[in-house]
Amino acid sequence: MAWRVWTVVPYALFLSVGGFLFPSAGRDDAFITYWAAHAIARFGEIVNYDGDRVEQSSSLLHTVILGILHAVTGVNLPTLGVTVSAGAAVIAIWLIGRLADIIGTPRTLAQVHLATATPFLYWAFGGLETTLNAGAVIAFLIAYYAYRLKPGRARLLAFGAATTVILTVRPETFLIVGGFLVATGSIEIHLRRAWREHLRMGAVAASLTGMQFAWRWWYFGSLLPQPVAAKVGPQAFALDRIAGGITYALTTVGQYPVALLTLVMIVAFARGIRRPDPIRSRMAPLAVFVATYVLFVLTSGGDWMEGGRFFVPILAPTIILAFCWYGPVLTRDAVIITIAVLNILTSCLFAQVWSTSSVLGDRASRDAFPTDTAPYSWFEAQNRTHYRDLIFLNAIR
């Protein structure tokens, strides 16, 4: 009975806490993707407002999913956006349980920690591709481990499918996937272990990356989406961007101090170097992936939005790394409850100080600045940033 209760607890906490504190979070960048999705549903292709083939959204997969759902259901895109991001978060919570089983981290702890982590909760209701990316990262790592531990044609195909998903969620992912496979492959070659499997996975990832670039060039006339291309140039990895990335990381820790628990990851992995080879072998790829992702975030300058959006995709592997060595202790209910309470308290603070979402039932903004919300979705009126825009739109109509 207790096992069944803990099975549903992560999902119940996610939906109740996230739905109450952050029912409509995030910024208006989501509407860039909403327009592209609208174009798919209405015109059958991705075009800008002038009808030109310009990729204005940073997430191709997210755009396609929303476009298809909008065409099939007719539900307005702001509602679909939050629904899809929350649904992707639920899938990510389930997937982290699978990855935890592979590594040996307590499943329930990993799921509860992810489900209540403030950045994950906040962006799960933001309408962007953030939690879709988080789920894609976990699925990619599961497929990587599956093929690495037991090679086979079906598992290589599954790895290819997972790689396709992760490459199409965010345009910069080819750098992270490439760096990860090169680093882990180099380790395996040095240790004379599963290097052939890594060569095959590397070939699959390289082929899929090349196909994606070729398609983008054919369809859009550009190798990268417009927002990414605008940031890429001679100063793409300048020192000021690295300084910005470090500032972004420190800001994220300030907004989510529970992230300091990732220090446990460093201690745990350092201890693990002396552990038996099978344990070290399972942990090393996760550590390499997290390090590769963090390096990219730091060198790219981070993000201007609140809530550690760029770190959400690596929350799952970081959580598993942080707690893998302490399974016998962390399976206790008191430890799991403590983690959940710390996360929820941090989320309450974030909701009061940094969140753009009104808490469920809060009408302070609407009562102070009344405007007609009938033409818009509930989610647009619930978000303070979007509500500000509604006032302006009504004024110029």
N, C-alpha and C positions, 0 to 999 in steps of 0.2 A: 504493500500500500504506500509506504514512504517513497519507494522508487517511482511509483506512478505520479505521486505529487510533485517530486522534483523534476520529472520529465516536462511538465507543463509550466512550472514556475518561471523559467527564463522568458517564455513567450508572454505569459501573463504580466510579468514585471515590465517588459518592453512596451506592450500595448497600453498598459494602464499609466505608467509613469511618463512615458514619452508622449502619449496622447493627451495627457493632462497638462504637462509643462510646456510642450513644444508642438501643439497641434498643427501649426503652419509656420515652419521656421525658414531660415535662409534668406537669401537676397534675390533681387529681381533678375539675376543672370539666368535663372531657370527659364525665363520667358524667351530667351534667345533660342533655346532648344525647342520650346513650345511652338515657335513660329515654324521652324524647320519641320517639326512633326506635323503641323497643320498643312504645310505645303505637300508633304507626302500623301496625307489623307485627301486633300482637295485636288492636287494636280498630278499626283503619282510620281513626283520627283522632288529632290531636295534643291530648292531655289531660294533666293532672297526675295525681299519685297518687290524688287524690280523685275523679278523673273529670271535673274542670272544664276547660273550654277556656282554658287559660292557657299562653301562649308563654314557657316558661322558658329555652329555648335561644336564644342570640343569633344563630344561623345557621339560617335556614329551609331553605335549599338543602341544607346538610349534613345536617340532620335528615331530610329527605325521601330523600336518597340512601341514608343508612344504614338507614332504615326499609324501603325497598324491597329492598335487598340482604339485610337480615336476614330479611324475609318469604320471599324467593325461595330463599336458600341455607341458612338455619337456623344459620349460623355465629354464635358468640357476639359480642356487640357490641364488647367491648374489643379483640378480634382484628380485627374489621371496621374499627374506628376507626383503628387504626394502619395497616392495609392501605390504606384509602382515603386517609389523609393522605400516606402514602409514594407511592401511585400518583399523587395530584395533584401531588406534587413532581416526579415523573418527567415528567409532562405539562408542567409549568412549565419544566423544563430544555429540553424540546424547543421550547416556544413562545418562550423568550428567544432561541433561535437564529433564529427567523423575524423577530422584532423587530430583532435585530442586523443582519440582512440589509437590512431596510428603512432603517435609520438609517445604516448603513455602518460599524458596529463589528465587529471580527473575531469571527466566530461562535464559534469554539472557545474563545477567551479568555472570552467572556461566559458560555458554558455551564459551563466548568470553574470559573470564579469563583463562579457561583451555586450549583453543585452541591456545592462544598466550603465555602461560607460558613457559619460556625458557627450563627448564628440559624436559617438555612434548614435545615441538617442537623438541628439539635436539634428544632425544631417539626415537621419532616417525620415524625417518629416519635412525636408527642405525642398523636395522636388527635383534635385539635381541627381547626377549619376553616382554620387559618393558611395552609397551602400551597394549599388550594383557593382562598383569597382571592388569593394570589400569582398563581396561574394565571389567575384571572378578571381581574386587573388587566392582565396582559400581553395576554390575548385582547381586552380592551376597547381597549387602545392600538393593537393591530394592526388591529382593525375601524375604529377612528377614522382611522388613517392611510390605510387602503384606500379609504374613502369620500371622504376629503379630497383624496387625490391623483387619484382617478378615480371621480367620482360615478356612481352607477347604482342602479336599484331593488334589484337583488340585494344590492349592498353596503350599502345602507341597511337592508335586512332583516337582514343579518348583523350590522350595528351594533346593531340592536334586540335581536337574540338575545344578543349579548355584554353589552349593557347590562342585560338581564333577569337574566343570570347574576350580574353583579357587584352588582346591587341586592339580590339575594336571599341572597348569601353573608354580608353584614354589614349590619345595619340603618342604620348611620350613613353608608353609602356614598353615599346620595342627596345629602348635603352636599358630598362630595368631587367626585362627578361633576358636580353642578350648578355648583360653584365653578370647576371646570376648564373646563367648556363656556362659562360666562359670560366667564371671563378670556381664553380663546383666541378666542372669538367677538369680543370687544371689540378684540383685537389685529387680527384679520382685517378688521373693519369699518373700523378706523383706517387700515389699509394698503390698503383697497379691494380685497381679494382674495376668498377663498372664503367670504364672509360668508353667502351663501344656504345653502351646505352646512351651516354651523354652526347656522343657524336651524332647518333641518330636523332636525339631530341633537338640538338642544335641545328641539324639540317632541316628538320621540320619547322622549327621556329624561324629560321632564316628564310625558308621558302615562303612561309605565310606572310612574313614581313614584306618580302619583295612583291608578293601578289597584292598586298594592301596598298603599297606605294604605287604600283602600276595602275591599280584601279582608280586611286585618287587622282593620279595624273591624267588618266583618260577622261574621268567624269568631271573633275573640278579644274583641271589644269594646274594643280598645285599638289605638292607632296604632303603638305600639312594643312590642317584647318586654319582658317584666317586668324583666330585669336592666338594660336601657337606660332604661326609664321611671323606675326607682328612682334613677337618677343624674341625670336631667334635672330642672331646676327653676330657680329664680331665681339660684342660685349655679353654674349649669352651666358658665359661663366666667369664674369669679371669678379674682382674682389668685393666690390660693393654688393653684388648679388649674394655672395657667400655671407657677407655681414648681415644682409637682409634675411637670409635663410636661418642664420643663428638667432637673430632677433625673433623671427617667427616661431622657432622652436621654444625659446624661452617664454614667449607670450602664451603659447599653447600650454606649457606647464603651469604658468600663472593662472590660466583660466580653468585648468584641469589638474590640480595638484596631485591627484591620485596617480598621475602618470609617473610620479617619482618612484612608484613601485617597479618601474622598468629597470631601476638600478639593481633590483633583485636578479634580473635577467643576466646582468654582467657578472654578478657574483656566482650565480648558478652555472653559467657556462664556463667560467674560470675553474670552478670546482670540477666540472664535468670533463675537463681535459684529462684528468687522472682516472676517470671512470672507465669501465670496460668498453671496448671498441664498439659493440652494437649500440650502446646508448649514445656515445659520441657521434657515431655515424648517423643516427637519426636526427640529432640536434644540429649538426653543422650546416646542412642546407637551409634550415630556418634562419639561423644566425646570419648566413650569407645574404639571404633574401632581404631581411630587415636592414642589414648594413647597406646593401645596394640601394634600397629605397630611400633610406634616410640621407645617404650621400646625394642622391638626386634632388631631394627636397632642399637640402642645404645649399647646393650649388645653383639651383634654379631661382633662389630668392624667396621661396615660400609663397604665401598667399595673402591677399589683403582682407579676406573674410575672417570672421571670428570662428571660434570653435574647433580649431585644429583640423580643418577639412582635409588637408593633404596627408595627415597622419592616420586618418580613419582606415584606409585600406590595409595598414600593417598592424592594426590593433590586435587582430586575431593571432597572427604568428608571434607577436610580442608577448601577449598574454600566455601563450603556451610555453614560450621560452622562459618566462619569468617564474613559472610555477612547476615546471616538469619534475624537478628533483624532490619536491616535498609532498608527493602524493599521499602518503599515509596520514599526514597532518591535515592536508587540505580537503580531505573527504569529509571531515567533520562538519556537521550542520552549522555550528557556531562560526566557523571560519567563513563559510559561504555567505552566511547572513551578514557578517561584518563587512565583507567586500561590497555586498549589495547596498548596505546602509551608507557606507562611505561614498559610493558612487551617487546614490540618490541625493544625499545632502549636498554634494558638489553640484549636482544638476539643479537643485533648488536655488543655490547661490547664482549659478550661471543664468538661470531664468530671470532673476531679478536684476542682474547687472549687464549682461551682454546679449541676451537673446532678442531677436527681432520678432518673435512670436508672442502674442498675448496668451497668458495662461487660459486654459479652457474656462469660459464663463466670464472672463474679465472684459468689461466694456468701457474701461476708462478712456481709451483713445477715441472711441466712437461717440461717447457722451460729450467729451470735451470739444470734438470737432465733427459734428454730425454731417453726414452726406448720404446721398442715395446709393445703397449697395445692391439694389435689386438687379441691375444688369450684370452683376459680377458673381463669381463663385464665393462660397462661404470661406474658402481658404484664402482668398484675396483680402477679404475683410478682416480675417483673423490675424494676419501678419501686419505689423505696424509699418514696415517699409512699403508693402503693397498698398495699405490703406492710405498712406500719404499720397501715393500716386493716383489713387481713386479720386481723392479730393481735387487734384489738379486736372484729371481727365474730365470730371464733371464740370469743372469751371470753364473749360474751353469747348465743351460740346455745344 
